[in-house]
Amino acid sequence: MDPSPEILERVGREVLETMAFMFVMPGMESEEEKGPYSTVLVEFSGHAKGLLVLQMPDEILPELAANMLGDDEAEPEPGQQMDALGELANVICGNLLAEMAGPEPVFDLVSPVIITDVSELEKKIGSGKKTRAFLPLEEGWVELALVLLD
């Protein structure tokens, strides 16, 4: 499997648009100042072993959850916001693995985990092969990282 930033960006964009109705703004290349943000991790094993990391500003989590729940009127609870973030990462990871490895190989995905300790994340990543994509949104951003482990 050969992950490229272009594949990671394309799959991330497609899932964001179809699942969360959040659209990537082409041409915006510089990263915004990172305020408070949430990080979710999906580990996988099987044909390859690794993890997908998704980060998103906390301020757009209510919009993410409302869009995914199909309810623009209600303010989703914090638990619903974290569930939506985890589900988004899970779907991106599954679609990305199928895109990179094809439909034949089998992967086991671990339930998404919200990361609160960055040092824990750094330990998991270790010296794995990293691919990163930054997706600027109309209001905010999404950062994706795919790490393949030995």
TIVO-2410 file (N, C-alpha, C; in nm, 3 decimals):
# residues 150
REC num residu      c1      c2      c3 atome chaine
REC   1      M   0.084  -0.118   0.000     N      A
REC   1      M   0.000   0.000   0.000    CA      A
REC   1      M   0.088   0.124   0.000     C      A
REC   2      D   0.053   0.214  -0.087     N      A
REC   2      D   0.131   0.336  -0.098    CA      A
REC   2      D   0.039   0.456  -0.078     C      A
REC   3      P   0.031   0.505   0.047     N      A
REC   3      P  -0.057   0.619   0.072    CA      A
REC   3      P   0.005   0.747   0.016     C      A
REC   4      S  -0.077   0.828  -0.046     N      A
REC   4      S  -0.031   0.957  -0.095    CA      A
REC   4      S  -0.118   1.065  -0.034     C      A
REC   5      P  -0.065   1.185  -0.018     N      A
REC   5      P  -0.146   1.294   0.034    CA      A
REC   5      P  -0.268   1.322  -0.054     C      A
REC   6      E  -0.254   1.300  -0.185     N      A
REC   6      E  -0.365   1.326  -0.277    CA      A
REC   6      E  -0.482   1.230  -0.251     C      A
REC   7      I  -0.451   1.102  -0.230     N      A
REC   7      I  -0.556   1.004  -0.201    CA      A
REC   7      I  -0.621   1.035  -0.067     C      A
REC   8      L  -0.541   1.065   0.033     N      A
REC   8      L  -0.593   1.098   0.165    CA      A
REC   8      L  -0.684   1.221   0.157     C      A
REC   9      E  -0.641   1.322   0.084     N      A
REC   9      E  -0.720   1.444   0.068    CA      A
REC   9      E  -0.850   1.416  -0.006     C      A
REC  10      R  -0.843   1.338  -0.114     N      A
REC  10      R  -0.962   1.310  -0.194    CA      A
REC  10      R  -1.066   1.231  -0.115     C      A
REC  11      V  -1.021   1.126  -0.047     N      A
REC  11      V  -1.115   1.045   0.032    CA      A
REC  11      V  -1.173   1.127   0.146     C      A
REC  12      G  -1.089   1.204   0.214     N      A
REC  12      G  -1.138   1.290   0.322    CA      A
REC  12      G  -1.242   1.389   0.271     C      A
REC  13      R  -1.216   1.451   0.157     N      A
REC  13      R  -1.308   1.548   0.099    CA      A
REC  13      R  -1.441   1.482   0.063     C      A
REC  14      E  -1.434   1.364  -0.002     N      A
REC  14      E  -1.557   1.295  -0.043    CA      A
REC  14      E  -1.643   1.257   0.079     C      A
REC  15      V  -1.582   1.207   0.183     N      A
REC  15      V  -1.658   1.167   0.302    CA      A
REC  15      V  -1.715   1.290   0.372     C      A
REC  16      L  -1.635   1.395   0.387     N      A
REC  16      L  -1.685   1.518   0.449    CA      A
REC  16      L  -1.806   1.572   0.374     C      A
REC  17      E  -1.799   1.572   0.241     N      A
REC  17      E  -1.907   1.630   0.162    CA      A
REC  17      E  -2.032   1.543   0.164     C      A
REC  18      T  -2.018   1.412   0.152     N      A
REC  18      T  -2.135   1.326   0.142    CA      A
REC  18      T  -2.195   1.289   0.277     C      A
REC  19      M  -2.114   1.281   0.380     N      A
REC  19      M  -2.162   1.236   0.510    CA      A
REC  19      M  -2.194   1.351   0.604     C      A
REC  20      A  -2.114   1.458   0.597     N      A
REC  20      A  -2.128   1.568   0.693    CA      A
REC  20      A  -2.170   1.699   0.627     C      A
REC  21      F  -2.183   1.700   0.494     N      A
REC  21      F  -2.222   1.821   0.421    CA      A
REC  21      F  -2.132   1.939   0.456     C      A
REC  22      M  -2.002   1.909   0.471     N      A
REC  22      M  -1.900   2.011   0.495    CA      A
REC  22      M  -1.809   2.010   0.372     C      A
REC  23      F  -1.783   2.129   0.319     N      A
REC  23      F  -1.716   2.137   0.190    CA      A
REC  23      F  -1.576   2.198   0.202     C      A
REC  24      V  -1.482   2.133   0.133     N      A
REC  24      V  -1.344   2.179   0.130    CA      A
REC  24      V  -1.338   2.299   0.036     C      A
REC  25      M  -1.265   2.400   0.079     N      A
REC  25      M  -1.251   2.523   0.001    CA      A
REC  25      M  -1.121   2.518  -0.079     C      A
REC  26      P  -1.130   2.492  -0.210     N      A
REC  26      P  -1.009   2.481  -0.291    CA      A
REC  26      P  -0.931   2.612  -0.292     C      A
REC  27      G  -0.801   2.598  -0.304     N      A
REC  27      G  -0.715   2.714  -0.315    CA      A
REC  27      G  -0.667   2.771  -0.183     C      A
REC  28      M  -0.728   2.729  -0.074     N      A
REC  28      M  -0.682   2.775   0.058    CA      A
REC  28      M  -0.574   2.678   0.105     C      A
REC  29      E  -0.452   2.726   0.115     N      A
REC  29      E  -0.343   2.635   0.146    CA      A
REC  29      E  -0.284   2.656   0.284     C      A
REC  30      S  -0.294   2.774   0.339     N      A
REC  30      S  -0.230   2.797   0.468    CA      A
REC  30      S  -0.320   2.751   0.581     C      A
REC  31      E  -0.260   2.694   0.682     N      A
REC  31      E  -0.335   2.646   0.797    CA      A
REC  31      E  -0.373   2.764   0.885     C      A
REC  32      E  -0.495   2.755   0.938     N      A
REC  32      E  -0.540   2.858   1.031    CA      A
REC  32      E  -0.472   2.837   1.165     C      A
REC  33      E  -0.479   2.939   1.249     N      A
REC  33      E  -0.432   2.923   1.385    CA      A
REC  33      E  -0.512   2.812   1.451     C      A
REC  34      K  -0.442   2.721   1.516     N      A
REC  34      K  -0.511   2.611   1.581    CA      A
REC  34      K  -0.552   2.654   1.721     C      A
REC  35      G  -0.681   2.672   1.739     N      A
REC  35      G  -0.737   2.695   1.871    CA      A
REC  35      G  -0.765   2.559   1.933     C      A
REC  36      P  -0.860   2.554   2.023     N      A
REC  36      P  -0.895   2.423   2.081    CA      A
REC  36      P  -0.947   2.330   1.971     C      A
REC  37      Y  -0.897   2.209   1.970     N      A
REC  37      Y  -0.940   2.112   1.871    CA      A
REC  37      Y  -0.947   1.973   1.935     C      A
REC  38      S  -1.019   1.884   1.868     N      A
REC  38      S  -1.033   1.747   1.915    CA      A
REC  38      S  -0.961   1.654   1.819     C      A
REC  39      T  -0.910   1.546   1.874     N      A
REC  39      T  -0.835   1.448   1.797    CA      A
REC  39      T  -0.898   1.311   1.819     C      A
REC  40      V  -0.919   1.239   1.711     N      A
REC  40      V  -0.972   1.104   1.719    CA      A
REC  40      V  -0.878   1.011   1.642     C      A
REC  41      L  -0.867   0.888   1.691     N      A
REC  41      L  -0.774   0.790   1.636    CA      A
REC  41      L  -0.852   0.663   1.603     C      A
REC  42      V  -0.827   0.608   1.483     N      A
REC  42      V  -0.881   0.479   1.445    CA      A
REC  42      V  -0.763   0.390   1.409     C      A
REC  43      E  -0.744   0.283   1.485     N      A
REC  43      E  -0.638   0.187   1.456    CA      A
REC  43      E  -0.693   0.077   1.368     C      A
REC  44      F  -0.607   0.022   1.281     N      A
REC  44      F  -0.649  -0.088   1.195    CA      A
REC  44      F  -0.536  -0.190   1.183     C      A
REC  45      S  -0.575  -0.312   1.152     N      A
REC  45      S  -0.479  -0.420   1.129    CA      A
REC  45      S  -0.536  -0.511   1.021     C      A
REC  46      G  -0.458  -0.607   0.979     N      A
REC  46      G  -0.499  -0.698   0.873    CA      A
REC  46      G  -0.396  -0.696   0.763     C      A
REC  47      H  -0.440  -0.662   0.642     N      A
REC  47      H  -0.349  -0.655   0.527    CA      A
REC  47      H  -0.233  -0.559   0.554     C      A
REC  48      A  -0.259  -0.457   0.631     N      A
REC  48      A  -0.158  -0.362   0.678    CA      A
REC  48      A  -0.199  -0.319   0.818     C      A
REC  49      K  -0.104  -0.265   0.892     N      A
REC  49      K  -0.130  -0.220   1.028    CA      A
REC  49      K  -0.098  -0.072   1.036     C      A
REC  50      G  -0.185   0.002   1.105     N      A
REC  50      G  -0.159   0.143   1.119    CA      A
REC  50      G  -0.271   0.215   1.190     C      A
REC  51      L  -0.279   0.345   1.165     N      A
REC  51      L  -0.383   0.425   1.228    CA      A
REC  51      L  -0.412   0.548   1.144     C      A
REC  52      L  -0.535   0.596   1.161     N      A
REC  52      L  -0.578   0.721   1.100    CA      A
REC  52      L  -0.606   0.817   1.213     C      A
REC  53      V  -0.554   0.938   1.200     N      A
REC  53      V  -0.576   1.044   1.299    CA      A
REC  53      V  -0.653   1.155   1.230     C      A
REC  54      L  -0.759   1.202   1.295     N      A
REC  54      L  -0.839   1.312   1.244    CA      A
REC  54      L  -0.845   1.419   1.352     C      A
REC  55      Q  -0.816   1.544   1.313     N      A
REC  55      Q  -0.827   1.658   1.405    CA      A
REC  55      Q  -0.920   1.761   1.343     C      A
REC  56      M  -0.999   1.825   1.432     N      A
REC  56      M  -1.097   1.925   1.387    CA      A
REC  56      M  -1.118   2.024   1.500     C      A
REC  57      P  -1.136   2.153   1.469     N      A
REC  57      P  -1.160   2.252   1.575    CA      A
REC  57      P  -1.290   2.221   1.651     C      A
REC  58      D  -1.284   2.239   1.781     N      A
REC  58      D  -1.401   2.215   1.865    CA      A
REC  58      D  -1.519   2.302   1.824     C      A
REC  59      E  -1.493   2.423   1.775     N      A
REC  59      E  -1.602   2.516   1.742    CA      A
REC  59      E  -1.690   2.468   1.628     C      A
REC  60      I  -1.642   2.376   1.543     N      A
REC  60      I  -1.729   2.329   1.434    CA      A
REC  60      I  -1.787   2.190   1.460     C      A
REC  61      L  -1.758   2.132   1.576     N      A
REC  61      L  -1.816   2.002   1.609    CA      A
REC  61      L  -1.968   2.004   1.618     C      A
REC  62      P  -2.031   2.110   1.672     N      A
REC  62      P  -2.178   2.111   1.672    CA      A
REC  62      P  -2.237   2.105   1.531     C      A
REC  63      E  -2.176   2.176   1.436     N      A
REC  63      E  -2.224   2.173   1.298    CA      A
REC  63      E  -2.205   2.034   1.238     C      A
REC  64      L  -2.090   1.971   1.264     N      A
REC  64      L  -2.063   1.836   1.215    CA      A
REC  64      L  -2.171   1.741   1.264     C      A
REC  65      A  -2.196   1.741   1.395     N      A
REC  65      A  -2.293   1.648   1.453    CA      A
REC  65      A  -2.434   1.677   1.401     C      A
REC  66      A  -2.473   1.804   1.394     N      A
REC  66      A  -2.607   1.839   1.346    CA      A
REC  66      A  -2.625   1.793   1.201     C      A
REC  67      N  -2.524   1.815   1.118     N      A
REC  67      N  -2.533   1.772   0.978    CA      A
REC  67      N  -2.545   1.620   0.968     C      A
REC  68      M  -2.466   1.548   1.047     N      A
REC  68      M  -2.469   1.402   1.041    CA      A
REC  68      M  -2.598   1.347   1.099     C      A
REC  69      L  -2.656   1.416   1.195     N      A
REC  69      L  -2.783   1.372   1.254    CA      A
REC  69      L  -2.903   1.417   1.170     C      A
REC  70      G  -2.880   1.510   1.078     N      A
REC  70      G  -2.987   1.560   0.995    CA      A
REC  70      G  -3.081   1.654   1.069     C      A
REC  71      D  -3.029   1.723   1.170     N      A
REC  71      D  -3.112   1.812   1.251    CA      A
REC  71      D  -3.041   1.945   1.269     C      A
REC  72      D  -3.075   2.041   1.184     N      A
REC  72      D  -3.011   2.172   1.190    CA      A
REC  72      D  -3.063   2.258   1.304     C      A
REC  73      E  -3.176   2.221   1.361     N      A
REC  73      E  -3.239   2.302   1.465    CA      A
REC  73      E  -3.181   2.280   1.604     C      A
REC  74      A  -3.150   2.156   1.636     N      A
REC  74      A  -3.105   2.122   1.772    CA      A
REC  74      A  -2.955   2.141   1.788     C      A
REC  75      E  -2.912   2.174   1.909     N      A
REC  75      E  -2.770   2.182   1.942    CA      A
REC  75      E  -2.728   2.044   1.995     C      A
REC  76      P  -2.650   1.968   1.918     N      A
REC  76      P  -2.611   1.835   1.964    CA      A
REC  76      P  -2.533   1.840   2.096     C      A
REC  77      E  -2.557   1.741   2.178     N      A
REC  77      E  -2.487   1.730   2.307    CA      A
REC  77      E  -2.340   1.698   2.281     C      A
REC  78      P  -2.252   1.729   2.378     N      A
REC  78      P  -2.109   1.699   2.360    CA      A
REC  78      P  -2.082   1.552   2.325     C      A
REC  79      G  -2.156   1.460   2.385     N      A
REC  79      G  -2.137   1.319   2.352    CA      A
REC  79      G  -2.172   1.288   2.208     C      A
REC  80      Q  -2.276   1.352   2.158     N      A
REC  80      Q  -2.315   1.333   2.018    CA      A
REC  80      Q  -2.208   1.392   1.925     C      A
REC  81      Q  -2.150   1.502   1.967     N      A
REC  81      Q  -2.044   1.565   1.886    CA      A
REC  81      Q  -1.923   1.473   1.876     C      A
REC  82      M  -1.884   1.412   1.986     N      A
REC  82      M  -1.769   1.321   1.986    CA      A
REC  82      M  -1.801   1.194   1.907     C      A
REC  83      D  -1.925   1.144   1.919     N      A
REC  83      D  -1.966   1.027   1.841    CA      A
REC  83      D  -1.959   1.057   1.691     C      A
REC  84      A  -2.004   1.176   1.652     N      A
REC  84      A  -2.000   1.215   1.511    CA      A
REC  84      A  -1.856   1.224   1.462     C      A
REC  85      L  -1.769   1.281   1.543     N      A
REC  85      L  -1.628   1.291   1.506    CA      A
REC  85      L  -1.567   1.152   1.488     C      A
REC  86      G  -1.597   1.062   1.581     N      A
REC  86      G  -1.546   0.925   1.571    CA      A
REC  86      G  -1.599   0.853   1.449     C      A
REC  87      E  -1.727   0.868   1.421     N      A
REC  87      E  -1.786   0.802   1.305    CA      A
REC  87      E  -1.728   0.857   1.175     C      A
REC  88      L  -1.705   0.987   1.169     N      A
REC  88      L  -1.642   1.047   1.052    CA      A
REC  88      L  -1.504   0.986   1.028     C      A
REC  89      A  -1.424   0.976   1.134     N      A
REC  89      A  -1.290   0.916   1.122    CA      A
REC  89      A  -1.299   0.770   1.079     C      A
REC  90      N  -1.394   0.697   1.134     N      A
REC  90      N  -1.411   0.556   1.102    CA      A
REC  90      N  -1.444   0.536   0.954     C      A
REC  91      V  -1.535   0.616   0.902     N      A
REC  91      V  -1.575   0.605   0.761    CA      A
REC  91      V  -1.459   0.647   0.670     C      A
REC  92      I  -1.390   0.754   0.704     N      A
REC  92      I  -1.275   0.795   0.623    CA      A
REC  92      I  -1.171   0.684   0.622     C      A
REC  93      C  -1.143   0.624   0.736     N      A
REC  93      C  -1.043   0.517   0.744    CA      A
REC  93      C  -1.084   0.399   0.657     C      A
REC  94      G  -1.208   0.353   0.669     N      A
REC  94      G  -1.254   0.240   0.589    CA      A
REC  94      G  -1.249   0.267   0.440     C      A
REC  95      N  -1.295   0.385   0.399     N      A
REC  95      N  -1.291   0.419   0.257    CA      A
REC  95      N  -1.148   0.433   0.206     C      A
REC  96      L  -1.062   0.489   0.288     N      A
REC  96      L  -0.922   0.507   0.249    CA      A
REC  96      L  -0.852   0.372   0.230     C      A
REC  97      L  -0.874   0.281   0.324     N      A
REC  97      L  -0.811   0.149   0.311    CA      A
REC  97      L  -0.860   0.075   0.187     C      A
REC  98      A  -0.989   0.083   0.159     N      A
REC  98      A  -1.042   0.018   0.039    CA      A
REC  98      A  -0.986   0.083  -0.088     C      A
REC  99      E  -0.968   0.214  -0.084     N      A
REC  99      E  -0.912   0.286  -0.199    CA      A
REC  99      E  -0.767   0.245  -0.223     C      A
REC 100      M  -0.690   0.231  -0.117     N      A
REC 100      M  -0.548   0.201  -0.131    CA      A
REC 100      M  -0.520   0.053  -0.157     C      A
REC 101      A  -0.594  -0.037  -0.093     N      A
REC 101      A  -0.564  -0.179  -0.101    CA      A
REC 101      A  -0.657  -0.255  -0.196     C      A
REC 102      G  -0.768  -0.192  -0.237     N      A
REC 102      G  -0.865  -0.261  -0.321    CA      A
REC 102      G  -0.967  -0.334  -0.235     C      A
REC 103      P  -1.064  -0.397  -0.300     N      A
REC 103      P  -1.174  -0.459  -0.226    CA      A
REC 103      P  -1.141  -0.594  -0.163     C      A
REC 104      E  -1.035  -0.659  -0.206     N      A
REC 104      E  -1.003  -0.794  -0.158    CA      A
REC 104      E  -0.949  -0.801  -0.016     C      A
REC 105      P  -0.846  -0.726   0.020     N      A
REC 105      P  -0.788  -0.740   0.153    CA      A
REC 105      P  -0.887  -0.708   0.264     C      A
REC 106      V  -0.871  -0.779   0.375     N      A
REC 106      V  -0.958  -0.759   0.491    CA      A
REC 106      V  -0.883  -0.680   0.597     C      A
REC 107      F  -0.951  -0.583   0.657     N      A
REC 107      F  -0.894  -0.503   0.764    CA      A
REC 107      F  -0.986  -0.510   0.884     C      A
REC 108      D  -0.928  -0.507   1.002     N      A
REC 108      D  -1.003  -0.495   1.127    CA      A
REC 108      D  -0.980  -0.355   1.179     C      A
REC 109      L  -1.089  -0.281   1.200     N      A
REC 109      L  -1.080  -0.145   1.253    CA      A
REC 109      L  -1.123  -0.148   1.399     C      A
REC 110      V  -1.045  -0.081   1.483     N      A
REC 110      V  -1.078  -0.066   1.624    CA      A
REC 110      V  -1.171   0.054   1.636     C      A
REC 111      S  -1.264   0.050   1.730     N      A
REC 111      S  -1.355   0.162   1.750    CA      A
REC 111      S  -1.275   0.291   1.770     C      A
REC 112      P  -1.323   0.401   1.715     N      A
REC 112      P  -1.253   0.530   1.728    CA      A
REC 112      P  -1.234   0.568   1.875     C      A
REC 113      V  -1.120   0.630   1.903     N      A
REC 113      V  -1.086   0.673   2.038    CA      A
REC 113      V  -1.053   0.822   2.034     C      A
REC 114      I  -1.116   0.899   2.123     N      A
REC 114      I  -1.084   1.041   2.136    CA      A
REC 114      I  -0.953   1.051   2.214     C      A
REC 115      I  -0.857   1.123   2.159     N      A
REC 115      I  -0.726   1.137   2.222    CA      A
REC 115      I  -0.720   1.268   2.300     C      A
REC 116      T  -0.691   1.258   2.428     N      A
REC 116      T  -0.679   1.378   2.510    CA      A
REC 116      T  -0.534   1.404   2.550     C      A
REC 117      D  -0.448   1.305   2.535     N      A
REC 117      D  -0.307   1.317   2.572    CA      A
REC 117      D  -0.222   1.301   2.447     C      A
REC 118      V  -0.164   1.411   2.400     N      A
REC 118      V  -0.084   1.409   2.277    CA      A
REC 118      V   0.035   1.314   2.288     C      A
REC 119      S   0.093   1.299   2.406     N      A
REC 119      S   0.207   1.209   2.421    CA      A
REC 119      S   0.164   1.064   2.395     C      A
REC 120      E   0.039   1.030   2.427     N      A
REC 120      E  -0.013   0.897   2.399    CA      A
REC 120      E  -0.018   0.874   2.248     C      A
REC 121      L  -0.062   0.976   2.176     N      A
REC 121      L  -0.068   0.968   2.030    CA      A
REC 121      L   0.072   0.953   1.971     C      A
REC 122      E   0.167   1.032   2.019     N      A
REC 122      E   0.303   1.025   1.968    CA      A
REC 122      E   0.365   0.887   1.989     C      A
REC 123      K   0.334   0.823   2.102     N      A
REC 123      K   0.383   0.687   2.127    CA      A
REC 123      K   0.327   0.589   2.025     C      A
REC 124      K   0.199   0.601   1.996     N      A
REC 124      K   0.135   0.509   1.901    CA      A
REC 124      K   0.191   0.527   1.761     C      A
REC 125      I   0.218   0.652   1.723     N      A
REC 125      I   0.268   0.681   1.589    CA      A
REC 125      I   0.411   0.629   1.573     C      A
REC 126      G   0.494   0.654   1.674     N      A
REC 126      G   0.632   0.607   1.669    CA      A
REC 126      G   0.702   0.649   1.542     C      A
REC 127      S   0.767   0.554   1.477     N      A
REC 127      S   0.843   0.584   1.356    CA      A
REC 127      S   0.771   0.534   1.231     C      A
REC 128      G   0.640   0.522   1.238     N      A
REC 128      G   0.563   0.475   1.123    CA      A
REC 128      G   0.571   0.571   1.006     C      A
REC 129      K   0.536   0.520   0.888     N      A
REC 129      K   0.535   0.601   0.766    CA      A
REC 129      K   0.410   0.688   0.767     C      A
REC 130      K   0.429   0.821   0.768     N      A
REC 130      K   0.318   0.916   0.784    CA      A
REC 130      K   0.283   0.986   0.652     C      A
REC 131      T   0.154   0.999   0.630     N      A
REC 131      T   0.102   1.078   0.519    CA      A
REC 131      T   0.000   1.174   0.579     C      A
REC 132      R   0.004   1.298   0.538     N      A
REC 132      R  -0.079   1.401   0.600    CA      A
REC 132      R  -0.154   1.480   0.493     C      A
REC 133      A  -0.277   1.523   0.529     N      A
REC 133      A  -0.355   1.610   0.441    CA      A
REC 133      A  -0.427   1.712   0.528     C      A
REC 134      F  -0.424   1.837   0.482     N      A
REC 134      F  -0.493   1.946   0.549    CA      A
REC 134      F  -0.607   1.991   0.459     C      A
REC 135      L  -0.730   1.991   0.512     N      A
REC 135      L  -0.847   2.026   0.434    CA      A
REC 135      L  -0.912   2.152   0.491     C      A
REC 136      P  -0.892   2.267   0.427     N      A
REC 136      P  -0.956   2.389   0.475    CA      A
REC 136      P  -1.105   2.388   0.441     C      A
REC 137      L  -1.186   2.420   0.539     N      A
REC 137      L  -1.331   2.426   0.522    CA      A
REC 137      L  -1.374   2.571   0.522     C      A
REC 138      E  -1.500   2.596   0.486     N      A
REC 138      E  -1.551   2.733   0.487    CA      A
REC 138      E  -1.534   2.795   0.625     C      A
REC 139      E  -1.565   2.718   0.728     N      A
REC 139      E  -1.547   2.766   0.866    CA      A
REC 139      E  -1.470   2.660   0.943     C      A
REC 140      G  -1.338   2.663   0.933     N      A
REC 140      G  -1.256   2.569   1.007    CA      A
REC 140      G  -1.168   2.486   0.916     C      A
REC 141      W  -1.132   2.369   0.963     N      A
REC 141      W  -1.039   2.283   0.892    CA      A
REC 141      W  -1.050   2.141   0.946     C      A
REC 142      V  -0.997   2.049   0.869     N      A
REC 142      V  -0.981   1.910   0.912    CA      A
REC 142      V  -0.839   1.870   0.874     C      A
REC 143      E  -0.771   1.808   0.967     N      A
REC 143      E  -0.639   1.755   0.939    CA      A
REC 143      E  -0.643   1.604   0.953     C      A
REC 144      L  -0.592   1.535   0.852     N      A
REC 144      L  -0.589   1.390   0.851    CA      A
REC 144      L  -0.444   1.343   0.845     C      A
REC 145      A  -0.416   1.235   0.915     N      A
REC 145      A  -0.285   1.172   0.905    CA      A
REC 145      A  -0.306   1.022   0.902     C      A
REC 146      L  -0.243   0.957   0.806     N      A
REC 146      L  -0.243   0.812   0.799    CA      A
REC 146      L  -0.103   0.767   0.834     C      A
REC 147      V  -0.094   0.673   0.925     N      A
REC 147      V   0.036   0.622   0.970    CA      A
REC 147      V   0.037   0.472   0.948     C      A
REC 148      L   0.129   0.423   0.867     N      A
REC 148      L   0.147   0.280   0.847    CA      A
REC 148      L   0.257   0.233   0.938     C      A
REC 149      L   0.228   0.130   1.017     N      A
REC 149      L   0.323   0.077   1.114    CA      A
REC 149      L   0.384  -0.052   1.061     C      A
REC 150      D   0.502  -0.085   1.108     N      A
REC 150      D   0.568  -0.209   1.065    CA      A
REC 150      D   0.504  -0.329   1.129     C      A
***
